[in-house]
């Protein structure tokens, strides 16, 4: 009996810092989304592709910005990207942090997802169970919150230890709609390499700076040039955007130590991605209140990101 082809979009939805990006990277089998313990690390819809060639199934994972009340134009863009991605997806993974108590705004996130439960499969995923002595305790903490969703039993997983990921992936693949595969089995994302490069640079910057600065950091790729001769490095020139001169100073650091370290970390990730040597040149520029300006957001790809599969 021939297997029915299955393909669909799977949205990872939830609050910031619950591990959505780490989870998607593990489900795809390669790093696509950047990871940091800072709110608003994920700002765009990021697609990760996992293909089961043996059974002709393809899950198109959408890593979406964390749902928090927006405070500026960038926050509104991220919020809308998350909601649009959830509404357009064929399947939802509602990701929660099993290692913490239900947080403020979690009830509102659940209420936003409740109507979608009637239209598509919704799996509740309790992530970070590796941090718990008794993983089952997470079920009790979230029982009242999840009861109105009328979902199957929450799935206990850990992106860090990979516990439960095999069962989660199989459950997702089984619940995809029937249809032709949309991407070549060798593809792992629809994002161009320049986007991934800019994200790796931003990841390094926010992981090396204080809690407040990361929200104001943006990255623009100015030049991406492949070598004309074998053995030569890829040349990449990028601007790190700050909103004030003081933020610029933090990014550069004393004796330019911070910007050098950002470059080192980002270059290592880019070389893993490309399999080639990379020469990375970074400059820090001040763009006043860029997060508040629609024109700046459009220039950096936020408004043009429709978040639709």
N, C-alpha and C positions, 0 to 999 in steps of 0.2 A: 504494500500500500504506500503510495507516494505521500510524503510529508506536505502539509499545506504551508505555503510560504507565509511568513508573518513579518510585519514591519510596522513600527510606530514610534511616536515621540513620547518620551518618558520624562516628566518634569520633576526635578528635585526642588521641593519647596519647603520653606521654614524660616525661622529667625536666623540672624547672623550667628556665626561661630558654633553652629551645631555639627559641623563637619561635612557639609554638603559637597564641597569641592574635593576634599580628600576621598569621600565615598565615591564620587563619580570617577575620579582617577583610577581607583581600584577596580571599579566595575568595567571600565574601558580597558584597563590593563596597561595604561601609559599615562604619564602626566600631561594633562590638557589644561586644567584650571590651576591657577596659582593658589597658594595656601598661606594664610597668616592668621594670627589670633587678634585681628583688628576688624572692627565693624566696617562694612562696605568694601571689603576686599574684592568681592565679585561685583562688578558694575555692569557687565554686559551679559547677554545670553551667550553662553558658551556651549557648543555642541560637541559631545563625545560619542563616538560610534563603536558599538560592540556587535560583531557579526558571528553568529553560530553557523558556519558553513555546512556542517554535517546535517543540520535540521532546517536549513534555509530560513533562519530567523535573524532579524536585525533590530536591535534596540538603539534608538537615537536619544541619548540622554541629554537633557537640557539642564545645565547648572545655571541657576538663576540668582540674582541678588537676594540677600536676606530681607525678609519683610519686617520693616520697622517704620514708624510714623515718619514721613519725610519732613526735613527741616529746610531744604533749599532746592534749587532747580535740579541739581544733580540727584538729590534724594528722591525727588518726584519722578525723575526719569528712571531711576533704579526700581522704585516701587511699581511703576507702571509696567516695566519690563517683566518683573516677577509675576504680576497678576495676569498679564497677557499670555505669558508662557504657560502658566497653569491652565488657563481657559482653553488654549489651543491644543494642548497635549492630549494624547490618547490614554495616558496612564499617569498617575501621580504617586510620588514617593514623598510623604510628609515626614520630614526628618526632624527628630528631637534629640536633645542631649540627655542621655540616660543618667549621666553622672551628676546632674543638677536637679533642683526642684523646678517645677513649672514656673517659667519666668513671666514677668509683666508683659502684657500684649499677646501672650500665647493663646489666651482664650479668643481673642479677636482673630488671630490667624486661623484657628480651628473653625470659627464661624464663617470665615471667608471660603474655606474649603468644603464646608458641609453641603452646599447646593451642588457642587461639582461631583460629589460622591454618587449622586443619582444618575450622572451622565457617563461616568467612566470608572475603571478600577482605581481604587485608592488604597495604598499600603502605608500603614504607619510604621516607621522605622526608628527604633530606639538605638541610637549610635553611642559609641564610647563605652560599651559594657566592660571593656578591659579595665576600666577605672573603678569597677564595683567588685566588692567581695561577693555579694549576692545579686547577680544580674536580675533575678526575678523581682527584686525590690523596686525596680524601675516601673514595673507594671502597676504596682499599687500607687505609686506617686502620680501617675498620669491617668489612672482609671476614670476619674470623674471628668477630666478634660476630654477624654477620647470617647466616652460613652455616647454622646449625641451624634458622633460620626457613623456609628453602626458599621464599623470596618471589621475585617477579619482580625484575629489576634495579632497584636503588634509583633514585628520581627526584631529580635535582639541581635545586633551586629556590632562589629568594631572595624572601622576602616584601618585602624592602627595594627591590630593583630590579625585582621582578615576573618575573624570568627563570624560565621553566619552569612558570609557574602555569597557563597555558592548557592545556597538555598534562595536567597533574595534574588539573585540573577535569574535562576531558573523560574521562579514565580513570575518575574516580570516578563520573561520571554514567552511563557505559556499564555499570558494575558494580552499579548499584543494583537491588534486586529489583523485579519488576513489581508495580504497584499504583497506586491512585488517589492524586492529590496530596492531602496532608493540610492544606495551608495555602493561603490565597489568594495568588496570585502577587505581590501588592503587599506582603505581609508579609515582614519581615526577621528577626523574632525573636518568641518567645512570652513574653518577659519584660515585665512591666509597666514603665511609665516611671519609677515610683518606684525600682525596683531599679536601672535604668540610672543614674539621678541619684545614688544612693548610691555606685555604683561609680565614677562620674566624680569624686566628692568624695574617695573613698579613693585613687584614682589620683593626684590632685594631692598628697594628703598624703604618700604613700609616696615619690613622686618628689622631694619637697622636704625629706625628712628622712634621717637617717643609716641605715646598713645594719641596725641592730638594732631600731630603733623601729617600722618598718613592720609587723612581726609582731604588735605589740600594738595596732595601730590598727583600730578598727571604726567603722562609721557607721550611724546610725539616723535615718531620716527622721521627724521629729516632725510636720511639717505640709507639705502640698503643696496650694496653693490657686490655682485658676485665677481670672483677673481677671473682675470683673463688668462692667467697661467696656472698650470697645475702646481699644487704645493703652496700657493699663496692663500692668505686668509680672506674670509668674507669681511668686507668693510661695512660697519654700521655706525651711523652718527645719529644720536638721539638727544632731544631736549627733555630735561626734567622740569616740570612747571611747578612753581611755588606761588603763593598769593602775596607774600610780603618779603621784604629784604631780610628780616630776621629768620624766616623759614628757609630762605636761600642759604643763609649762613649755616644753618643746622645741616642742610643737605651736603654742603661742601665740606664742613668740618674744619678743625684746626689743621693747618698745613695741607688742606685738601685730602685729609685722611679718610673722611667719610665717603666722599664721592669715589675715591679710588677703591674702597672696599665694596661699595655698591656695584661698581663696574666688574670687579673680580667675581662676585657671586653671580651676577647676571650672565657674564660671559661663560662661566662654567655650565650653566643651565642651557644657554643657547648652543653651545658646542655639543652637548648631549643631544639636543633636538636635531641639529643639522648634520652631525657627524663630521663636521669640518672645523678647522681653526678659525677663530674669529678675532678681528681687531675692532674693539668697541670704544667709541669716543663719546663721552657724555658731557653735556653742558647744562648748567642750571639757569633758568630764566624766570623772571617774575612776571606773572600775568594776573593782574589785580582782579580779585573776586571772580575767577573764571568759573567757579562752581555755580555762581548766581546768574550767569549770562547764557541765554539760549544759543547765541552765536558761537560762543566758545565750546559749548557742549556739542553742537552740530559739527564743529571743526574737528572735534576729537572722537566723533562717531557715535555719540550717545543718542541724539534725536533720530538719527537715521537707522538705529538698531530697533527694528520693529518688534523684535522678540516673538516673531511668529514663525512656527515651523514651516 
